[in-house]
């Protein structure tokens, strides 16, 4: 067990197994020292969809933050899979993009995506600080409220 596994345990987080994509793409691609994680949605530990709906209609900002956190947990699960189970190989989180399924006029996308950003900092410390985009969308796959993708520097 590595330091990141210990940190996940301290946070009470158990990463799920990676779900196989149902389309013509892969969950991650590594090129050189960069690991690109495909967009992850809000699948719960039992693989059921969570947070299906729109921020500003079915969900408020705090629920959106929780949805972003769940999507980020799935990002970490994909990264763990790509790194043969060893998240301690993450040097830093480079870039995070969060997509928020929101009502027209909604302007708190950054506050929602903070749920993902905060998780990465909780897990990796200063190495979890990253560049970021928080983007509004009129819909997301399967009707979920949030999708998160990330780029990691790895060894």
Backbone as numpy.savetxt, mean C-alpha at the origin, in Angstrom:
# Nx Ny Nz CAx CAy CAz Cx Cy Cz
14.40 -14.52 11.93 13.56 -13.32 11.93 14.43 -12.07 11.93
14.08 -11.13 11.08 14.85 -9.90 10.97 14.22 -8.76 11.73
14.89 -7.61 11.67 14.41 -6.43 12.40 13.05 -5.96 11.89
12.80 -6.09 10.59 11.50 -5.66 10.06 10.40 -6.61 10.52
10.69 -7.90 10.55 9.72 -8.85 11.08 9.39 -8.53 12.53
10.42 -8.19 13.30 10.19 -7.80 14.70 9.31 -6.55 14.76
9.59 -5.59 13.90 8.80 -4.35 13.90 7.35 -4.63 13.52
7.12 -5.47 12.53 5.75 -5.83 12.14 5.02 -6.47 13.31
5.72 -7.34 14.02 5.12 -8.00 15.19 4.77 -6.99 16.26
5.67 -6.02 16.52 5.41 -4.96 17.50 4.18 -4.15 17.12
3.99 -3.95 15.82 2.83 -3.18 15.33 1.56 -4.02 15.26
1.69 -5.32 15.53 0.54 -6.21 15.47 0.09 -6.50 14.05
1.04 -6.46 13.11 0.70 -6.67 11.69 1.15 -8.03 11.22
0.25 -8.72 10.55 0.58 -9.98 9.88 0.31 -9.77 8.40
1.34 -9.94 7.59 1.19 -9.71 6.17 0.52 -10.91 5.51
-0.42 -10.65 4.60 -1.12 -11.75 3.93 -0.24 -12.36 2.84
-0.66 -13.50 2.33 -0.03 -14.07 1.15 -0.41 -13.22 -0.06
0.46 -13.16 -1.03 0.22 -12.34 -2.23 -0.82 -13.02 -3.10
-1.75 -12.22 -3.58 -2.78 -12.71 -4.50 -2.24 -12.69 -5.93
-2.51 -13.74 -6.66 -2.07 -13.82 -8.06 -2.95 -12.90 -8.91
-2.35 -12.05 -9.74 -3.15 -11.16 -10.59 -4.06 -11.95 -11.52
-5.21 -11.35 -11.84 -6.18 -12.00 -12.73 -6.09 -11.44 -14.15
-5.10 -10.62 -14.41 -4.91 -10.03 -15.74 -3.45 -10.23 -16.16
-3.10 -9.64 -17.28 -1.78 -9.85 -17.87 -0.75 -8.87 -17.31
-0.44 -9.01 -16.03 0.61 -8.24 -15.37 1.12 -9.05 -14.19
2.19 -8.57 -13.58 2.79 -9.25 -12.43 2.69 -8.35 -11.21
2.72 -8.93 -10.00 2.57 -8.12 -8.79 3.77 -7.23 -8.50
4.93 -7.58 -9.07 6.13 -6.78 -8.84 7.13 -7.01 -9.96
8.00 -6.01 -10.14 9.11 -6.11 -11.08 10.34 -5.52 -10.40
11.43 -6.25 -10.48 12.69 -5.73 -9.96 13.62 -5.45 -11.13
14.20 -4.26 -11.13 15.22 -3.92 -12.11 16.34 -3.22 -11.36
17.52 -3.81 -11.39 18.63 -3.27 -10.62 18.28 -3.24 -9.14
18.47 -2.08 -8.53 18.20 -1.93 -7.11 16.80 -1.41 -6.83
15.97 -1.34 -7.86 14.60 -0.84 -7.67 13.58 -1.97 -7.77
12.62 -1.93 -6.85 11.52 -2.89 -6.83 10.23 -2.10 -7.00
9.51 -2.37 -8.08 8.25 -1.71 -8.38 7.11 -2.65 -7.99
6.23 -2.18 -7.11 5.09 -2.98 -6.67 3.85 -2.47 -7.39
3.15 -3.37 -8.07 1.91 -3.01 -8.76 0.89 -2.49 -7.76
-0.07 -1.72 -8.24 -1.11 -1.18 -7.38 -1.81 -2.28 -6.60
-1.94 -2.05 -5.31 -2.60 -3.00 -4.41 -3.88 -2.36 -3.88
-4.93 -3.15 -3.85 -6.22 -2.64 -3.37 -6.48 -3.14 -1.95
-7.67 -2.92 -1.48 -8.01 -3.17 -0.08 -8.59 -4.57 0.12
-7.75 -5.57 -0.15 -8.13 -6.95 0.15 -7.80 -7.22 1.61
-8.76 -7.77 2.32 -8.54 -8.13 3.71 -7.76 -9.42 3.83
-7.41 -9.81 5.06 -6.64 -11.04 5.29 -7.31 -12.29 4.73
-8.63 -12.28 4.66 -9.36 -13.43 4.12 -9.59 -13.31 2.62
-8.95 -12.32 1.99 -9.03 -12.03 0.55 -10.38 -11.45 0.12
-11.18 -11.03 1.09 -12.43 -10.35 0.74 -12.14 -8.86 0.54
-12.89 -8.24 -0.35 -12.73 -6.81 -0.58 -13.24 -6.03 0.62
-12.45 -5.07 1.06 -12.81 -4.17 2.15 -12.91 -2.76 1.57
-13.59 -1.88 2.25 -13.68 -0.47 1.85 -14.11 -0.31 0.39
-15.19 -0.95 0.05 -15.76 -0.79 -1.29 -16.70 0.40 -1.22
-16.40 1.42 -2.01 -17.21 2.63 -2.00 -16.35 3.86 -2.26
-16.95 4.99 -2.04 -16.35 6.27 -2.39 -16.08 7.10 -1.15
-14.88 7.72 -1.11 -14.55 8.62 -0.02 -15.37 9.90 -0.21
-16.01 10.34 0.85 -16.88 11.50 0.78 -18.34 11.12 0.61
-18.59 9.85 0.36 -19.97 9.35 0.25 -20.16 8.22 1.26
-19.64 7.04 0.95 -19.77 5.91 1.89 -18.76 5.99 3.03
-17.61 6.65 2.79 -16.55 6.69 3.79 -16.05 8.10 4.01
-15.64 8.37 5.24 -15.00 9.64 5.57 -13.49 9.54 5.44
-12.81 10.62 5.76 -11.36 10.68 5.62 -10.68 9.64 6.51
-11.11 9.48 7.75 -10.45 8.52 8.64 -10.61 7.09 8.12
-11.77 6.74 7.63 -11.94 5.40 7.04 -11.08 5.27 5.79
-10.94 6.35 5.04 -10.06 6.34 3.88 -8.62 6.09 4.27
-8.18 6.70 5.38 -6.82 6.46 5.89 -6.63 4.98 6.22
-7.64 4.37 6.82 -7.55 2.95 7.15 -7.51 2.10 5.89
-8.27 2.51 4.87 -8.24 1.79 3.58 -6.85 1.89 2.96
-6.24 3.08 3.00 -4.89 3.27 2.45 -3.88 2.42 3.23
-4.05 2.33 4.53 -3.17 1.50 5.35 -3.28 0.04 4.94
-4.50 -0.44 4.72 -4.71 -1.82 4.31 -4.07 -2.08 2.95
-4.25 -1.16 2.01 -3.62 -1.32 0.70 -2.10 -1.34 0.84
-1.55 -0.52 1.74 -0.10 -0.49 1.97 0.39 -1.79 2.60
-0.42 -2.40 3.45 -0.07 -3.72 4.01 0.08 -4.71 2.86
-0.81 -4.63 1.88 -0.72 -5.52 0.73 0.50 -5.20 -0.14
0.90 -3.94 -0.20 2.15 -3.57 -0.88 3.32 -4.25 -0.18
3.35 -4.19 1.15 4.43 -4.83 1.90 4.45 -6.34 1.68
3.28 -6.94 1.58 3.22 -8.38 1.33 3.82 -8.72 -0.03
3.53 -7.91 -1.04 4.11 -8.13 -2.37 5.62 -7.93 -2.34
6.08 -6.91 -1.61 7.52 -6.67 -1.50 8.21 -7.83 -0.79
7.58 -8.32 0.27 8.15 -9.47 0.99 8.28 -10.66 0.05
7.27 -10.89 -0.75 7.29 -11.99 -1.72 8.44 -11.80 -2.72
8.59 -10.58 -3.21 9.64 -10.29 -4.19 11.04 -10.44 -3.61
11.16 -10.24 -2.30 12.46 -10.27 -1.63 12.69 -11.57 -0.87
12.05 -12.63 -1.33 12.22 -13.96 -0.73 11.96 -13.96 0.77
10.96 -13.18 1.18 10.54 -13.18 2.58 11.31 -12.25 3.49
12.25 -11.45 2.95 13.13 -10.64 3.80 12.97 -9.15 3.53
12.04 -8.51 4.24 11.83 -7.07 4.08 12.99 -6.23 4.61
13.92 -6.85 5.33 15.11 -6.12 5.78 16.00 -5.75 4.60
15.73 -6.31 3.43 16.48 -5.97 2.22 16.02 -4.63 1.62
14.96 -4.05 2.17 14.51 -2.73 1.72 15.49 -1.69 2.27
16.10 -0.94 1.37 17.00 0.14 1.75 16.20 1.38 2.09
15.20 1.66 1.24 14.30 2.79 1.51 13.07 2.68 0.62
12.02 3.32 1.08 10.82 3.50 0.27 11.09 4.75 -0.56
11.06 4.61 -1.88 11.43 5.71 -2.77 10.22 6.56 -3.14
9.15 5.91 -3.59 7.98 6.65 -4.11 6.72 5.86 -3.83
5.69 6.56 -3.41 4.37 5.97 -3.17 3.36 6.78 -3.97
2.46 6.07 -4.63 1.33 6.73 -5.29 0.06 6.13 -4.73
-0.81 7.00 -4.26 -2.10 6.57 -3.73 -3.21 7.13 -4.59
-4.13 6.28 -4.97 -5.30 6.67 -5.76 -6.52 6.60 -4.86
-7.30 7.66 -4.84 -8.44 7.76 -3.94 -9.72 7.89 -4.77
-10.61 6.93 -4.61 -11.92 6.96 -5.26 -12.78 7.94 -4.45
-12.96 9.14 -4.98 -13.61 10.20 -4.20 -14.71 10.89 -5.00
-15.60 11.52 -4.25 -16.68 12.29 -4.87 -16.10 13.52 -5.57
-16.78 14.05 -6.56 -16.33 15.29 -7.19 -16.19 16.40 -6.14
-15.13 17.16 -6.25 -14.90 18.25 -5.32 -14.14 17.86 -4.07
-13.93 16.58 -3.83 -13.18 16.14 -2.65 -11.74 16.65 -2.78
-11.18 17.17 -1.71 -9.85 17.78 -1.79 -8.88 17.27 -0.72
-9.24 16.20 -0.01 -8.39 15.72 1.08 -7.67 14.41 0.72
-7.32 14.26 -0.54 -6.60 13.06 -0.97 -5.32 12.83 -0.16
-4.52 13.90 0.10 -3.29 13.66 0.89 -3.57 13.08 2.27
-4.62 13.56 2.93 -4.94 13.04 4.26 -5.30 11.57 4.21
-5.97 11.14 3.15 -6.32 9.73 2.99 -5.05 8.90 2.76
-4.20 9.34 1.84 -3.00 8.57 1.48 -1.99 8.56 2.63
-2.13 9.48 3.59 -1.28 9.44 4.79 -1.37 8.09 5.48
-2.48 7.40 5.35 -2.61 6.08 5.96 -1.54 5.12 5.46
-1.21 5.21 4.18 -0.14 4.38 3.61 1.23 4.93 4.01
1.41 6.23 3.85 2.71 6.84 4.16 3.10 6.61 5.61
2.16 6.79 6.51 2.44 6.60 7.93 2.86 5.16 8.23
2.21 4.20 7.56 2.57 2.80 7.78 4.01 2.54 7.35
4.41 3.05 6.20 5.77 2.81 5.73 6.81 3.39 6.69
6.51 4.55 7.27 7.43 5.15 8.24 7.41 4.34 9.55
6.24 3.87 9.97 6.17 3.03 11.17 7.01 1.77 11.02
7.00 1.18 9.83 7.70 -0.08 9.60 9.19 0.14 9.38
9.56 1.11 8.53 10.96 1.28 8.12 11.68 2.46 8.77
11.01 3.23 9.61 11.64 4.40 10.21 11.94 5.44 9.15
13.08 6.13 9.29 13.43 7.18 8.33 13.54 6.65 6.91
13.90 5.39 6.73 13.99 4.80 5.40 12.61 4.66 4.76
11.57 4.84 5.54 10.20 4.77 5.03 9.70 6.09 4.47
10.44 7.18 4.69 10.04 8.49 4.15 10.27 8.48 2.65
9.33 9.03 1.90 9.33 8.83 0.46 8.74 10.03 -0.28
9.01 10.08 -1.57 8.29 10.99 -2.46 6.90 10.40 -2.66
5.91 11.25 -3.02 4.55 10.72 -3.06 3.66 11.52 -3.99
2.65 10.83 -4.51 1.54 11.48 -5.19 0.25 10.93 -4.60
-0.71 11.82 -4.38 -2.04 11.44 -3.90 -3.03 11.92 -4.95
-3.66 10.99 -5.65 -4.43 11.29 -6.84 -5.90 10.92 -6.63
-6.80 11.80 -7.03 -8.22 11.49 -6.99 -8.65 10.75 -8.24
-9.61 9.86 -8.09 -10.13 9.07 -9.21 -11.65 8.98 -9.11
-12.29 8.87 -10.26 -13.76 8.74 -10.25 -14.19 7.30 -9.99
-13.26 6.35 -10.12 -13.52 4.95 -9.77 -12.18 4.23 -9.70
-12.18 3.08 -9.04 -11.00 2.23 -8.93 -11.41 0.77 -9.14
-10.46 -0.12 -9.38 -10.81 -1.52 -9.62 -11.68 -2.10 -8.51
-12.68 -2.85 -8.93 -13.61 -3.54 -8.02 -14.38 -2.58 -7.11
-14.32 -1.28 -7.42 -15.08 -0.30 -6.65 -14.46 0.08 -5.32
-13.19 -0.30 -5.07 -12.56 -0.01 -3.79 -12.30 1.49 -3.64
-12.11 1.91 -2.41 -11.92 3.32 -2.09 -10.49 3.80 -2.33
-9.49 2.90 -2.23 -8.09 3.31 -2.33 -7.27 2.21 -3.00
-6.29 2.64 -3.78 -5.28 1.75 -4.36 -3.92 2.40 -4.11
-2.91 1.60 -3.78 -1.57 2.12 -3.49 -0.54 1.31 -4.26
0.42 2.02 -4.87 1.58 1.39 -5.50 2.83 2.01 -4.91
3.97 1.30 -5.05 5.19 1.83 -4.44 6.43 1.37 -5.21
7.48 2.15 -5.02 8.81 1.82 -5.53 9.75 1.79 -4.32
10.52 0.70 -4.21 11.48 0.53 -3.14 12.89 0.42 -3.71
13.87 0.96 -2.99 15.26 0.64 -3.26 15.59 -0.58 -2.42
16.18 -1.59 -3.02 16.44 -2.84 -2.32 17.87 -3.30 -2.56
18.32 -4.20 -1.69 19.64 -4.81 -1.90 19.48 -6.30 -2.12
